[in-house]
Amino acid sequence: MAFALSNCRIFDGDNFRDDHAVVISDGRVRAILRSHEIALGTPSHDLGGGLLVPGFVDIQVNGGGGALLNDGPNAEIVNTIALSHRRFGTVGLLPTVITDHPDVLTRALDAVRQARRNNPAVLGVHVEGPFLDVARKGAHDPALIRQITVADVQQLIQADCGRVLVTVAPNKVAPHFIQKLSQSGVLVGLGHAEATYTEVKAALAAGAMAFTHLFNAMSQMTGREPGMVGGALSDTRSFIGIIADGFHVDDASLRIALAATNHDRFMLVTDAMSTAAGGPGHFDLQGRQVRVIDGKLQLDDGTLAGSNLTMDEAVRYAANNLGLDLADSLRMASLNPARFLKLDGELGRIAAGYRASLVHLDDKLNVLQTWVDGA
C-alpha cells in the first residue's frame, strides 16, 4: 500500500522543497507532490519537521557495532555492520576487507555474496589490499602485502558480490592488470602508495576511477613531483574519497582540495572500524590492539587505524567545519558515491522510480529515522 512522508523539508538530491510530501509504494518513490495533491485515503506519516534526504552511501566500511569484516568473515558479521550503520543514515555500503591472508579475502567475498541475498543495504564489497605499497602501508600488516597475480584478478572479476571495488597501489600493480579489472566491471581505486604522478596517470588511463582517502597513505604533492595527491586533484573524471573527521586530514588541506576541483567528484567515506556505530572502545586487529583515544582510532605506535566515524558525523563535519554548502555535503554522502558505483539511477536522489532509501534529519543534522527500500 502506498504511504506518504509529509511535514518536512525535502532535499531531492538537487533542490530543497518545502510544502511537499514523498509518496512511497513497493519500496520505491512514486512521486514528490505538494501536500494538497496527495490522494485522499493515502496514509500519511507526519514527520514533524526536519529534513528528508537521500540515504547515505558509504563505499568504505571495515566494521561497526562491534563487528569487523576481517575478523572471521561471515554473512552475520556483514549484516551486523550494515544494521549498525543504518541507525546513522547509511542505506547502502561496501563492507571493506583490508590486507589479510588469501583465505580471509575468499571468505569475505563469500560473506558479502550471502548477505546480499537478503540485505538490500549491502551494495557490494571493497577490497582494500593486499596489492599495496609497503612504503605507505598505514595500519595494513606489511607482512601480508603482496604482488597481484592473474588468479587474484580472476577472483575479483568472478566475485559475484554486486559492486566490487579494489584499492591498489599504482606503482605496484601494472596498468594491464588495472585495465583487465576495469574492462571486466571491477571498480579500481588508487591508494596506499608512494607513487609518482606519471604512475598515477598511467593507472587512470588504464581505467582506475577513484582515489582512496585523499591525503592519507599516499605520496603528497610537491613543487616538482605532484604525486598521488596532485594526480587526484588534477584529474577531472575520477572520484575522490575523503575522511572528514578532523583527525585524518587537516581542515585547511581539505578546503584547498575542495577548492581545486569539482565538488561532484568527492565522496564522504567513514573507513569505520568495529568501534564505530555503537561498538566498544577497542578491538584487536590481526594481533595488534587498536584503541579509541580522544576520538581517533590508533595503534600503540600512534598510527591511525581506520576511524570511529559514522556518515551522519561526516556530513555534519563537512557542513559545519569545512564550511561546505549543505547540498554539497549531502551529495557527497549520497549522490556522488551512487554515481561512482553506477547506481545513481536508484540511489542518491528522491525522485519517481528511485529506491525509497531515505534519511530523516533534525535541524542539527542528527538522524531521526532511516528507510531502506521503504522499510
ZAMARGU-4260 file (C-alpha; in steps of 0.2 Angstrom, whole numbers, plus 5000, padded with zeros to 4 digits):
<rodrens>
0) 5000/5000/5000 | 5006/5017/4996 | 5010/5030/5010 | 5017/5047/5011 | 5030/5056/5022
5) 5025/5073/5025 | 5028/5089/5035 | 5046/5091/5032 | 5058/5100/5021 | 5064/5089/5007
10) 5081/5088/4998 | 5079/5078/4982 | 5097/5077/4978 | 5096/5093/4968 | 5085/5106/4976
15) 5076/5109/4993 | 5057/5108/4993 | 5045/5115/5006 | 5027/5110/5007 | 5029/5094/4998
20) 5027/5076/5003 | 5036/5060/4996 | 5024/5046/4991 | 5031/5028/4993 | 5024/5011/4987
25) 5033/4994/4984 | 5049/5001/4991 | 5051/5014/4978 | 5047/5033/4977 | 5031/5035/4967
30) 5031/5054/4967 | 5035/5070/4976 | 5019/5080/4977 | 5013/5096/4985 | 5005/5092/5001
35) 4987/5096/4995 | 4990/5084/4980 | 4991/5068/4990 | 4976/5057/4985 | 4963/5055/4998
40) 4965/5039/5008 | 4984/5039/5007 | 4991/5035/5024 | 5002/5050/5029 | 5016/5050/5041
45) 5019/5067/5049 | 5037/5069/5052 | 5035/5084/5062 | 5048/5095/5053 | 5066/5092/5050
50) 5074/5087/5033 | 5071/5072/5022 | 5086/5067/5011 | 5093/5053/5000 | 5100/5040/5011
55) 5119/5039/5013 | 5130/5028/5003 | 5147/5023/5011 | 5160/5014/5000 | 5172/5011/5014
60) 5166/5002/5029 | 5178/4990/5038 | 5166/4987/5053 | 5154/4994/5065 | 5143/4989/5080
65) 5157/4978/5087 | 5159/4968/5071 | 5174/4969/5059 | 5174/4960/5042 | 5192/4954/5043
70) 5188/4946/5060 | 5181/4929/5054 | 5170/4935/5040 | 5153/4928/5038 | 5136/4934/5032
75) 5131/4938/5050 | 5146/4950/5053 | 5141/4959/5036 | 5123/4961/5042 | 5129/4967/5059
80) 5140/4981/5051 | 5125/4986/5039 | 5112/4987/5053 | 5124/4996/5065 | 5127/5010/5052
85) 5109/5011/5046 | 5105/5019/5063 | 5116/5033/5057 | 5109/5036/5040 | 5118/5023/5029
90) 5106/5015/5017 | 5120/5007/5006 | 5138/5002/5009 | 5153/4992/5003 | 5159/4981/5018
95) 5178/4983/5017 | 5191/4969/5019 | 5208/4975/5022 | 5225/4967/5018 | 5225/4949/5025
100) 5228/4931/5021 | 5221/4925/5005 | 5208/4914/5013 | 5201/4929/5023 | 5198/4938/5006
105) 5189/4922/4999 | 5178/4921/5015 | 5174/4939/5015 | 5168/4939/4997 | 5158/4924/5001
110) 5151/4933/5016 | 5146/4948/5006 | 5138/4937/4992 | 5127/4928/5005 | 5122/4944/5014
115) 5117/4952/4998 | 5103/4939/4996 | 5093/4946/5010 | 5100/4963/5014 | 5097/4977/5001
120) 5109/4989/5010 | 5124/4978/5005 | 5129/4985/4988 | 5145/4975/4986 | 5162/4974/4993
125) 5178/4985/4994 | 5194/4975/4994 | 5207/4987/5001 | 5224/4977/4999 | 5234/4967/4999
130) 5240/4974/4982 | 5248/4990/4990 | 5265/4998/4993 | 5273/4994/5010 | 5281/5012/5010
135) 5263/5018/5013 | 5256/5004/5022 | 5246/5014/5036 | 5239/5001/5048 | 5240/4987/5035
140) 5251/4972/5040 | 5267/4974/5029 | 5270/4955/5030 | 5253/4952/5021 | 5255/4965/5007
145) 5260/4956/4991 | 5260/4957/4972 | 5244/4954/4962 | 5243/4939/4951 | 5232/4933/4937
150) 5222/4922/4949 | 5219/4937/4960 | 5212/4947/4945 | 5201/4932/4940 | 5194/4930/4958
155) 5189/4949/4959 | 5181/4948/4942 | 5171/4932/4946 | 5167/4938/4964 | 5148/4940/4960
160) 5146/4952/4975 | 5137/4966/4967 | 5148/4981/4965 | 5167/4976/4968 | 5179/4990/4972
165) 5198/4986/4974 | 5211/4998/4980 | 5228/4995/4973 | 5245/5004/4973 | 5248/5011/4955
170) 5266/5009/4957 | 5265/4991/4961 | 5250/4985/4950 | 5254/4986/4932 | 5242/4995/4920
175) 5237/4980/4911 | 5230/4972/4927 | 5220/4988/4930 | 5214/4988/4913 | 5208/4970/4914
180) 5199/4973/4930 | 5191/4989/4924 | 5185/4982/4907 | 5178/4967/4917 | 5167/4978/4928
185) 5178/4980/4943 | 5180/4997/4950 | 5198/5001/4953 | 5203/5014/4967 | 5221/5020/4970
190) 5229/5022/4987 | 5242/5016/4999 | 5256/5020/4988 | 5272/5031/4986 | 5268/5033/4968
195) 5274/5046/4956 | 5262/5057/4946 | 5267/5048/4930 | 5262/5031/4938 | 5246/5038/4944
200) 5242/5045/4926 | 5245/5028/4919 | 5234/5019/4931 | 5220/5032/4927 | 5222/5029/4908
205) 5221/5011/4911 | 5204/5013/4919 | 5206/5017/4938 | 5192/5028/4943 | 5194/5033/4962
210) 5207/5038/4975 | 5205/5030/4992 | 5205/5043/5007 | 5214/5058/4999 | 5230/5063/5008
215) 5231/5048/5019 | 5244/5034/5015 | 5249/5042/4998 | 5263/5052/4990 | 5260/5070/4993
220) 5261/5085/4981 | 5277/5095/4980 | 5283/5108/4968 | 5292/5096/4956 | 5283/5080/4959
225) 5263/5081/4960 | 5262/5063/4967 | 5246/5055/4971 | 5238/5070/4978 | 5242/5080/4963
230) 5236/5066/4952 | 5219/5066/4961 | 5216/5085/4961 | 5222/5087/4943 | 5211/5074/4935
235) 5193/5078/4930 | 5183/5061/4929 | 5189/5051/4944 | 5181/5051/4961 | 5190/5056/4977
240) 5186/5048/4994 | 5189/5059/5010 | 5188/5055/5028 | 5181/5071/5036 | 5183/5068/5055
245) 5196/5081/5060 | 5209/5068/5063 | 5214/5061/5046 | 5217/5077/5037 | 5219/5095/5042
250) 5203/5105/5038 | 5214/5118/5028 | 5220/5104/5017 | 5203/5098/5014 | 5197/5115/5010
255) 5211/5118/4997 | 5207/5101/4989 | 5188/5106/4988 | 5193/5122/4980 | 5204/5114/4967
260) 5192/5103/4958 | 5173/5100/4956 | 5163/5095/4972 | 5154/5082/4962 | 5170/5071/4962
265) 5171/5070/4981 | 5164/5056/4992 | 5162/5056/5010 | 5168/5039/5017 | 5170/5033/5035
270) 5183/5020/5034 | 5174/5014/5050 | 5181/5000/5061 | 5171/4989/5074 | 5171/5003/5087
275) 5160/5014/5076 | 5141/5015/5077 | 5140/5008/5094 | 5155/4997/5096 | 5167/4995/5110
280) 5181/5007/5113 | 5195/4995/5107 | 5197/4979/5097 | 5211/4968/5090 | 5217/4970/5073
285) 5227/4955/5067 | 5235/4953/5084 | 5238/4972/5087 | 5227/4982/5099 | 5218/4997/5092
290) 5210/5010/5104 | 5199/5025/5103 | 5210/5039/5110 | 5202/5056/5111 | 5190/5051/5097
295) 5203/5044/5085 | 5207/5026/5082 | 5226/5021/5083 | 5238/5008/5086 | 5250/5008/5100
300) 5263/5017/5090 | 5251/5031/5086 | 5247/5025/5068 | 5229/5029/5063 | 5219/5013/5060
305) 5203/5017/5051 | 5190/5028/5060 | 5177/5029/5073 | 5166/5039/5061 | 5148/5037/5055
310) 5141/5045/5039 | 5130/5057/5048 | 5145/5064/5058 | 5154/5066/5042 | 5140/5076/5034
315) 5139/5087/5049 | 5158/5089/5049 | 5158/5094/5031 | 5144/5107/5033 | 5150/5114/5050
320) 5169/5113/5050 | 5173/5113/5031 | 5160/5127/5028 | 5153/5117/5013 | 5135/5121/5007
325) 5123/5109/5014 | 5118/5102/4997 | 5136/5098/4993 | 5138/5090/5010 | 5123/5079/5007
330) 5128/5075/4989 | 5145/5069/4994 | 5136/5057/5006 | 5124/5051/4994 | 5123/5055/4975
335) 5142/5056/4972 | 5146/5039/4979 | 5130/5032/4970 | 5137/5040/4954 | 5154/5031/4957
340) 5145/5015/4959 | 5134/5017/4944 | 5119/5016/4955 | 5113/5034/4953 | 5098/5028/4944
345) 5092/5020/4960 | 5101/5029/4975 | 5106/5047/4979 | 5090/5056/4974 | 5072/5057/4980
350) 5063/5055/4963 | 5050/5044/4955 | 5056/5027/4952 | 5071/5028/4964 | 5073/5016/4979
355) 5064/5023/4994 | 5080/5023/5004 | 5079/5039/5014 | 5085/5048/5030 | 5075/5060/5041
360) 5087/5073/5049 | 5083/5085/5063 | 5088/5103/5061 | 5106/5099/5068 | 5108/5085/5055
365) 5106/5071/5068 | 5097/5055/5061 | 5079/5053/5067 | 5074/5039/5055 | 5081/5029/5041
370) 5071/5019/5027 | 5079/5006/5016 | 5068/5002/5001 | 5053/5009/5010 | 5055/4999/5026
</rodrens>
